Amino acid sequence: MRAVFFEDRLLKDVAEELGVTESRVSQLRSEALVMLRDGMRATLEEERSAGAAAVAAAGAAARRRATYYADIAKRATVAQRGTLAPRPSAVRHAV
């Protein structure tokens, strides 16, 4: 991973250094990316679970803020893909 992504080396060079084929280096890179993705996903899910528990314990105002922030994040993600998303619904405050 370090040689390919951080040192910007060719698979051919890494393969020669490791004494394996370019195909094997490509396989190793793919496996490493899957492991990295899975690790990041697991960490994010843990953070979301902890955040959801904190929001639930914090009360209605915190839940409204969390919903609003989630709507904003969703719009930003859609905008990055080049499509427009509907505006987030107005947050109604109970009086």
URDAKA-V130814 format. One record per pair of residues at least 6 apart in sequence whose ideal C-beta (glycine too) atoms are under 7 Angstrom apart, sorted by sequence separation. I is the first residue (numbers start at 0). J is the second residue. If there is no record, write none. Layout:
i;j
I;J
I;J
//
This chain:
i;j
2;8
14;20
78;84
3;10
14;21
17;24
54;61
77;84
54;62
14;23
3;13
11;21
14;24
74;84
2;13
10;21
13;24
54;65
73;84
74;87
10;24
10;25
71;87
70;87
67;87
67;90
3;28
63;90
0;28
0;31
//
